[in-house]
């Protein structure tokens, strides 16, 4: 059994952060390479053409009526279930899956918490730190391994290529205010970016206050044939968790550290390598009843260490491949779950054959093995070809899996019972779609199906109030999504995203499922962007969500911005129509919230 004290972890984190510097002594040059689209370890062309990929840029995020990353993702059409305001805690899912089935990456580093997916978005960055967000719905285990069961959300931060100082201050309803500062600069071949932020709110009802702090440091060294990057981040959260997991005025406090180094080397025109080392620690202190703190408390600490090496070969003008290996160790120390650890090793390969501006064939496979002699093989294949000058057809199929979290395996309380004998959940999924453009309109349609085995779910019966985790035998999820963007004028832009999901389970079955009760059946997202007189930018977002059992949700948000060369003034109104709604049963969301902000750049 592995056990680490806190100071030992911080020492390892520093080793990860600085280890690449020694390697650089042997290198001669460097040229920065663009970050690959999340759907593939190969070129951007292959990734963006063969799968449905949603990309949100920093320019789009700056104008959205959003406080956090989870707000941005909801507006982009991701199924987001928030616990309270300020994105204190959010569960995100794709294509009708659960929040445990989405892989979250920060600059390529895994952020998934092995204890529970509730903490996957405890990020050390704010919206102003993000260059873009890439969303890959559907199977990705053959490319990115564990947790890529039903999709990937990849958050890519800004670099320090341009010198800039930025200060942002905002405040408004419920005693909410935030401040963030960032500095980007270059020194010779080095690019640096430092950022820090603080968000505080008094809360909109009892035990819904929060105090969130963040820090992120990102550094890139550019030579001629080599790129070295390193980052270290911290996130601290202290918040009221009223009704989050049970009908009590709970409190929760979390703290997380992340660090990674990445070394990319171009050895020739046809061969390059990448080495990545990363570490992630997350601590969670939970009090069930703030009025009786001694009655029930949980203390958890998870630590994850990962190493990855891959080689990329450009075999010809029409063929390329990547091969590599990843090693992942996860450790849990918990007053409630006990002490546990597990180690996973993955071997992966990806191959592509293509004709420029014509068809693309992409094949990939990954073998993952665990220290308990569990082995998983996950292949996938995708293909795309133009139908005519304005329409492209694509199709993809693959296998995915997910091992249970430590909470699903070992949690025991009067209301929830884990099962140490749980099996990994598995699925075969497929999708096909069309992408097209006509004057001033871009559209995309995707149909998908997922056949699941051993799906992990929390179940209760009418005769018992205890939630028992178990493997469901089999289920089927299928759906259709449609996206259209219309830009008739440079000052007017409209987007619509619609998704319909059908499940093999009946509504009666889902009523006895802890998270199935909240399962989404239909999502409709409408976005309108308009440039008003006096150079005012207006953004209107309307979200509609129909669920299998729980009540439907309708939200309207709006934002207005006025920018000058070195300053931006903003006004955001969240839940403009002041509707009452719950995204998580038992956790009422706040009413209308008004936030005013100012940003300065120099």
C-alpha positions in Angstrom: 0.0 0.0 0.0 1.4 3.4 -1.1 1.1 6.2 1.4 2.4 9.8 0.9 2.5 12.7 3.2 1.6 16.1 1.9 5.2 17.5 1.9 6.3 14.4 -0.1 3.7 15.1 -2.8 4.8 18.7 -3.1 8.4 17.6 -3.5 7.3 15.2 -6.3 5.3 18.0 -7.9 8.4 20.2 -8.0 10.4 17.3 -9.6 7.8 17.0 -12.3 7.8 20.8 -12.8 11.5 21.1 -13.2 12.6 17.7 -14.5 12.4 18.7 -18.2 15.0 21.4 -17.7 17.8 18.9 -17.4 16.7 17.2 -20.7 16.9 20.5 -22.5 20.6 20.8 -21.8 21.2 18.2 -24.5 18.9 19.9 -27.1 19.8 22.4 -29.7 16.6 24.1 -31.1 12.9 24.5 -31.1 9.8 25.4 -33.2 6.4 25.6 -31.5 3.8 23.2 -32.9 0.0 23.8 -32.7 -1.9 21.8 -30.2 -3.6 18.9 -31.9 -7.3 18.6 -32.0 -8.4 16.3 -29.2 -10.0 13.7 -31.4 -6.6 12.4 -32.6 -2.9 12.2 -31.7 -2.2 12.7 -35.4 -2.5 15.9 -37.5 -5.2 18.5 -37.1 -6.6 17.7 -40.5 -7.4 14.1 -39.6 -8.9 15.0 -36.3 -11.2 17.8 -37.4 -12.5 15.9 -40.5 -13.4 12.5 -39.2 -15.3 13.2 -35.9 -17.8 15.7 -34.5 -15.6 18.3 -32.7 -16.8 21.5 -31.0 -14.3 24.3 -30.6 -14.9 27.4 -28.4 -12.4 30.2 -28.9 -11.3 32.8 -26.4 -13.0 35.5 -28.5 -16.3 33.7 -28.1 -15.9 33.2 -24.4 -15.1 36.8 -23.7 -18.6 37.9 -24.9 -20.7 35.1 -23.3 -22.9 35.6 -20.2 -20.8 33.1 -18.2 -19.0 33.1 -14.9 -17.1 29.8 -15.3 -16.0 27.0 -17.7 -19.1 25.0 -16.9 -21.3 28.0 -17.9 -19.5 28.2 -21.2 -19.9 24.5 -21.8 -23.7 24.7 -21.1 -24.0 27.5 -23.6 -22.1 25.3 -26.1 -24.7 22.6 -25.8 -23.0 20.3 -23.2 -25.4 18.8 -20.6 -24.4 20.6 -17.4 -25.9 20.1 -14.0 -24.7 22.7 -11.5 -24.9 22.6 -7.7 -25.4 26.3 -6.8 -24.0 29.5 -8.3 -20.5 30.3 -9.3 -19.8 26.8 -10.7 -18.8 25.7 -7.2 -19.5 22.1 -8.4 -20.8 20.9 -11.7 -21.5 17.5 -13.3 -21.1 17.4 -17.1 -22.2 14.7 -19.5 -22.2 14.1 -23.3 -24.6 12.2 -25.4 -26.8 11.0 -22.6 -24.0 9.5 -20.5 -23.1 10.1 -16.9 -20.7 12.7 -15.4 -18.2 9.9 -14.7 -17.9 9.1 -18.4 -16.3 12.3 -19.6 -12.5 12.7 -19.7 -11.4 16.2 -18.7 -8.0 17.4 -19.9 -6.1 20.6 -19.0 -3.3 21.3 -21.5 -3.3 17.5 -22.2 -3.1 16.5 -18.5 -5.8 14.3 -17.0 -8.0 16.1 -14.4 -10.4 13.3 -13.7 -10.5 12.5 -9.9 -10.3 8.8 -9.2 -12.5 9.3 -6.1 -15.5 10.9 -7.8 -16.3 12.8 -11.0 -17.9 15.5 -9.0 -14.4 17.1 -8.6 -13.3 16.9 -12.3 -13.9 20.6 -12.8 -12.0 21.8 -9.7 -9.7 23.7 -12.1 -6.8 26.0 -11.3 -7.7 28.4 -14.2 -10.3 31.1 -14.9 -12.0 31.9 -18.2 -9.5 34.6 -19.0 -6.7 32.0 -18.9 -8.2 29.8 -21.6 -7.2 30.0 -25.3 -9.9 27.5 -26.4 -12.0 24.5 -25.3 -12.3 21.4 -27.5 -15.2 19.1 -27.0 -15.2 15.6 -28.5 -18.5 13.8 -28.0 -18.5 10.0 -28.2 -15.9 7.2 -27.9 -12.3 8.2 -27.3 -10.8 5.4 -25.2 -8.7 4.1 -28.2 -7.0 7.5 -28.4 -6.9 8.8 -24.8 -7.6 5.8 -22.7 -9.5 5.5 -19.4 -12.4 7.8 -18.7 -12.8 8.6 -22.4 -15.9 6.5 -22.4 -18.3 9.0 -23.8 -16.4 12.0 -24.7 -13.5 14.4 -23.9 -13.4 18.1 -22.8 -10.0 19.6 -23.4 -9.2 23.0 -21.9 -6.1 24.7 -23.6 -4.6 27.7 -21.8 -3.1 30.8 -23.3 0.6 31.1 -23.9 2.8 34.1 -23.1 3.7 35.0 -26.7 2.4 38.6 -26.4 3.4 40.9 -23.5 0.2 41.9 -21.6 -0.9 42.7 -18.1 -4.6 42.2 -17.4 -6.8 43.0 -14.4 -10.5 42.0 -14.2 -12.9 43.0 -11.4 -16.6 42.2 -11.2 -19.4 42.2 -8.6 -23.1 42.0 -8.2 -26.1 40.0 -6.8 -25.8 37.9 -3.6 -22.7 39.7 -2.4 -20.7 38.3 -5.3 -17.4 39.7 -6.4 -14.3 38.5 -8.2 -10.9 39.7 -9.1 -8.3 38.2 -11.4 -4.9 39.3 -12.6 -2.6 37.9 -15.3 0.8 38.7 -16.7 2.2 37.4 -20.0 5.7 38.1 -21.2 8.7 36.7 -23.1 12.4 36.5 -22.2 14.5 35.3 -25.1 13.2 31.9 -26.2 11.0 31.6 -23.1 7.3 32.5 -23.0 5.7 33.0 -19.5 2.1 33.4 -18.3 1.2 33.9 -14.6 -2.4 34.3 -13.4 -4.3 34.4 -10.1 -7.9 34.9 -9.2 -10.4 35.1 -6.3 -14.2 34.7 -6.3 -16.4 35.2 -3.2 -20.2 35.2 -2.7 -22.4 35.4 0.4 -24.8 33.0 -1.2 -28.4 33.1 -2.3 -29.8 30.9 0.5 -28.4 29.2 3.7 -25.0 27.5 3.2 -24.6 28.5 -0.4 -21.7 30.9 0.1 -18.3 30.3 -1.5 -14.7 31.4 -1.5 -12.7 30.2 -4.5 -9.0 30.9 -5.2 -6.9 29.9 -8.2 -3.3 30.2 -9.4 -1.7 29.0 -12.7 1.8 29.3 -14.0 2.6 28.2 -17.6 6.1 28.4 -19.2 7.2 27.5 -22.7 10.8 27.3 -24.1 11.1 27.5 -27.9 14.1 26.3 -29.7 14.5 25.2 -33.3 13.6 21.5 -33.1 12.3 21.2 -29.5 9.5 22.6 -27.5 9.6 22.4 -23.7 6.6 23.5 -21.5 5.9 23.3 -17.8 3.0 24.3 -15.7 1.9 24.3 -12.1 -1.5 25.2 -10.7 -3.4 25.5 -7.4 -7.2 25.7 -6.7 -8.8 26.1 -3.3 -12.6 26.1 -2.6 -14.5 26.6 0.6 -18.3 26.5 0.1 -21.7 25.7 1.5 -23.0 22.5 0.1 -26.6 22.7 1.1 -28.4 19.7 -0.3 -25.6 18.7 -2.5 -25.7 15.0 -1.5 -28.3 14.8 1.2 -31.0 17.2 2.7 -28.6 18.8 5.2 -26.9 22.2 5.4 -23.5 20.7 4.5 -20.1 22.3 4.0 -17.2 21.3 1.8 -13.6 22.4 1.4 -11.3 21.2 -1.4 -7.7 22.0 -2.4 -5.9 20.8 -5.5 -2.4 21.0 -7.0 -1.4 20.2 -10.5 1.9 20.1 -12.3 3.3 18.8 -15.6 6.2 19.0 -18.0 6.0 18.2 -21.7 9.0 17.8 -24.1 8.4 17.7 -27.9 11.3 17.0 -30.2 11.3 17.0 -34.0 14.2 14.6 -34.9 13.6 14.9 -38.7 11.0 15.9 -41.2 9.3 12.5 -40.7 9.9 11.6 -37.0 9.1 13.4 -33.8 8.6 12.4 -30.1 6.7 13.7 -27.1 7.3 13.0 -23.4 4.8 14.1 -20.7 5.1 13.8 -16.9 2.3 15.0 -14.6 1.1 15.0 -11.0 -2.3 15.9 -9.5 -3.3 16.0 -5.9 -6.9 16.7 -4.6 -8.0 17.0 -0.9 -11.6 17.1 0.1 -13.0 17.8 3.6 -16.8 17.3 3.9 -19.2 18.0 6.8 -22.7 16.6 6.4 -24.4 19.0 8.8 -22.7 22.4 9.5 -24.8 22.7 12.7 -23.4 19.4 14.0 -19.9 19.2 12.5 -18.8 16.3 14.7 -21.7 14.1 13.7 -20.5 13.0 10.2 -17.3 14.1 8.4 -15.3 12.8 5.4 -11.7 13.5 4.6 -10.3 12.3 1.3 -7.0 12.8 -0.5 -6.3 11.5 -4.0 -2.9 11.6 -5.8 -2.4 10.8 -9.5 1.0 10.4 -11.2 1.2 9.9 -15.0 4.0 9.5 -17.5 3.6 9.2 -21.3 5.9 8.8 -24.3 4.9 8.8 -27.9 6.5 8.8 -31.3 5.0 10.2 -34.5 6.0 9.1 -38.0 5.2 10.8 -41.2 5.5 7.8 -43.5 4.6 9.6 -46.7 2.5 12.5 -48.1 -0.6 10.3 -47.6 0.2 8.2 -44.5 1.2 8.8 -40.9 1.1 7.0 -37.5 1.7 7.4 -33.8 2.7 4.8 -31.2 3.2 5.2 -27.5 2.9 4.1 -23.9 1.2 5.7 -20.8 1.7 4.8 -17.2 -0.8 6.0 -14.5 -0.8 5.5 -10.7 -3.7 6.6 -8.5 -3.7 6.7 -4.7 -6.5 7.3 -2.2 -6.2 8.1 1.5 -9.6 8.4 3.1 -11.3 8.4 6.5 -14.4 6.9 4.9 -13.2 4.8 2.0 -10.0 3.5 3.4 -6.6 3.5 1.7 -6.3 2.2 -1.8 -4.2 2.4 -4.9 -4.1 1.1 -8.5 -1.7 1.3 -11.4 -2.6 1.3 -15.1 -0.4 0.9 -18.2 -1.6 1.6 -21.7 -0.1 0.9 -25.1 -1.6 2.7 -28.0 -1.2 3.1 -31.8 -3.0 5.3 -34.4 -2.7 5.1 -38.2 -4.1 7.3 -40.9 -4.3 7.1 -44.7 -5.6 10.1 -46.6 -5.8 12.0 -49.8 -5.5 15.7 -49.3 -8.9 17.5 -49.7 -10.5 14.1 -50.4 -11.1 11.0 -48.2 -9.5 10.2 -44.8 -9.3 6.8 -43.1 -8.2 6.8 -39.4 -7.6 3.6 -37.3 -6.6 3.4 -33.7 -6.3 0.8 -30.9 -5.2 0.8 -27.2 -4.5 -1.9 -24.7 -4.8 -1.0 -21.0 -3.7 -3.3 -18.2 -4.2 -2.9 -14.5 -2.4 -4.4 -11.5 -5.3 -6.7 -10.7 -4.8 -8.5 -14.0 -7.7 -6.6 -15.7 -7.0 -6.0 -19.4 -9.0 -3.9 -21.9 -8.6 -3.6 -25.7 -10.3 -0.7 -27.4 -10.2 -0.2 -31.2 -11.8 2.5 -33.3 -12.1 3.5 -36.9 -13.3 6.6 -38.6 -13.7 7.7 -42.3 -14.7 10.9 -44.1 -15.2 11.8 -47.7 -16.6 14.8 -49.6 -20.1 14.3 -51.1 -19.7 17.4 -53.2 -18.0 20.8 -52.9 -20.0 21.9 -49.9 -21.0 18.7 -48.0 -18.8 16.1 -46.3 -19.8 12.8 -44.9 -18.1 11.1 -41.9 -18.6 7.8 -40.0 -16.9 6.5 -36.9 -17.2 3.5 -34.6 -15.2 2.3 -31.5 -15.2 0.6 -28.1 -14.8 2.3 -24.8 -14.7 1.4 -21.1 -14.4 2.9 -17.6 -13.2 1.4 -14.4 -15.2 2.3 -11.2 -14.2 5.2 -9.1 -13.1 4.6 -5.5 -16.4 6.0 -4.3 -18.3 3.5 -6.4 -16.1 0.7 -5.0 -15.7 1.4 -1.3 -18.2 4.1 -0.1 -20.4 3.1 2.9 -22.9 5.2 4.7 -26.5 4.9 5.9 -27.7 6.3 2.6 -25.2 5.0 0.0 -23.5 1.6 -0.4 -20.6 0.9 -2.7 -19.6 -2.5 -4.1 -15.9 -3.6 -4.3 -16.9 -6.3 -6.9 -18.1 -3.8 -9.5 -17.0 -4.6 -13.1 -15.8 -1.9 -15.6 -18.6 -0.6 -17.8 -18.1 -1.2 -21.5 -19.7 0.1 -24.7 -19.6 -0.1 -28.4 -20.6 3.2 -30.1 -21.0 4.5 -33.6 -21.8 7.8 -35.3 -22.4 9.2 -38.7 -22.8 12.7 -39.8 -22.8 15.4 -42.5 -21.1 18.8 -42.5 -22.1 21.4 -44.9 -21.8 25.1 -45.9 -24.0 27.3 -48.0 -23.7 31.1 -48.3 -23.8 32.6 -44.8 -24.9 29.3 -43.2 -22.9 26.4 -41.7 -24.6 23.3 -40.5 -23.8 19.9 -39.1 -25.9 16.8 -38.4 -24.9 13.7 -36.4 -26.7 10.5 -35.5 -25.2 8.2 -32.8 -25.8 5.0 -31.0 -24.2 3.4 -27.9 -24.6 -0.2 -26.8 -23.6 -0.5 -23.1 -22.7 -3.5 -20.9 -22.3 -3.5 -17.1 -23.3 0.2 -16.9 -22.6 1.4 -13.4 -25.6 3.0 -11.6 -26.9 3.8 -8.2 -30.3 2.1 -7.6 -32.9 2.2 -4.9 -36.2 0.5 -4.4 -39.6 1.6 -3.1 -39.0 -0.5 0.0 -35.5 0.9 0.8 -34.0 4.4 1.1 -30.4 3.2 0.5 -28.7 3.8 -2.8 -26.8 0.7 -3.9 -24.3 0.8 -6.7 -24.5 -2.0 -9.2 -23.8 -3.1 -12.8 -26.8 -2.9 -15.1 -26.9 -5.8 -17.6 -27.3 -3.9 -20.9 -28.7 -0.7 -22.2 -28.9 1.3 -25.5 -28.6 5.1 -26.0 -29.2 6.7 -29.4 -29.7 10.2 -30.6 -29.5 12.9 -33.1 -27.9 16.3 -32.9 -28.1 19.2 -35.3 -26.2 22.5 -35.3 -26.6 25.4 -37.6 -24.9 28.8 -37.7 -26.3 31.8 -39.6 -24.3 35.0 -40.2 -26.1 37.3 -42.6 -24.0 40.3 -41.7 -20.7 40.9 -39.9 -22.7 42.4 -37.0 -25.3 39.6 -36.7 -24.7 35.9 -35.9 -27.2 33.2 -34.7 -26.5 29.6 -33.7 -28.9 26.8 -32.8 -27.9 23.5 -31.3 -30.5 20.8 -30.9 -30.0 17.2 -29.5 -32.6 14.4 -29.0 -31.7 11.3 -26.9 -33.6 8.1 -26.7 -32.9 5.4 -24.1 -33.9 1.7 -23.8 -34.8 2.1 -20.2 -38.4 3.2 -19.4 -39.2 6.3 -17.3 -40.2 3.9 -14.5 -36.7 2.3 -14.5 -35.1 5.7 -14.4 -37.2 6.8 -11.4 -35.2 4.3 -9.3 -31.8 5.5 -10.6 -29.9 8.2 -8.6 -28.7 10.0 -11.7 -31.1 8.5 -14.3 -33.9 10.4 -12.6 -32.1 13.5 -13.9 -31.3 12.1 -17.4 -31.7 14.5 -20.3 -34.0 13.7 -23.2 -33.7 16.9 -25.3 -31.4 19.9 -25.4 -32.1 23.1 -27.4 -29.6 26.0 -27.3 -30.2 29.3 -29.1 -27.5 32.0 -29.3 -27.8 35.4 -30.8 -24.9 37.9 -31.2 -25.4 41.4 -32.4 -23.4 44.6 -32.6 -25.5 47.5 -31.3 -25.0 51.3 -31.8 -22.1 52.9 -29.8 -20.0 49.7 -30.4 -21.9 47.7 -27.8 -21.7 43.9 -28.2 -24.9 42.0 -27.2 -25.1 38.3 -26.5 -28.4 36.5 -25.8 -28.4 32.8 -24.8 -31.5 30.7 -24.4 -31.3 27.1 -23.0 -34.0 24.5 -22.9 -33.6 21.0 -21.4 -36.3 18.3 -21.2 -35.6 15.4 -18.9 -36.9 11.9 -18.7 -38.4 12.2 -15.2 -37.4 15.5 -13.6 -39.0 18.7 -14.7 -37.9 20.7 -17.7 -35.5 23.7 -17.5 -35.7 27.0 -19.4 -33.0 29.6 -18.9 -32.3 32.9 -20.5 -29.0 34.7 -20.0 -27.7 38.0 -21.5 -24.5 40.0 -21.7 -23.5 43.4 -23.0 -19.9 44.5 -23.5 -18.3 47.8 -24.6 -14.6 47.6 -25.5 -11.9 50.3 -26.0 -8.3 49.7 -26.7 -7.2 49.0 -23.1 -10.5 48.6 -21.3 -13.8 46.6 -21.4 -17.0 47.3 -19.5 -19.5 44.4 -19.1 -23.0 43.7 -17.8 -24.2 40.1 -17.4 -27.7 39.0 -16.3 -28.0 35.3 -15.5 -31.4 33.7 -15.3 -32.9 36.9 -16.9 -36.5 35.7 -16.5 -36.0 34.8 -12.8 -37.3 31.2 -13.2 -37.2 28.7 -10.4 -35.4 25.5 -11.4 -33.2 22.7 -10.2 -30.4 21.1 -12.2 -29.7 18.6 -9.4 -32.8 17.4 -7.5 -32.9 19.1 -4.1 -30.5 21.9 -5.0 -32.5 25.0 -6.1 -30.6 27.3 -8.4 -30.4 31.1 -7.8 -32.9 33.5 -9.3 -32.0 36.5 -11.4 -28.3 37.5 -10.9 -26.7 40.8 -12.2 -23.0 41.1 -12.5 -21.1 44.3 -13.5 -17.4 44.1 -14.5 -14.4 46.0 -15.8 -11.3 44.7 -17.5 -8.1 46.7 -18.1 -5.2 45.7 -20.3 -1.8 47.3 -20.5 
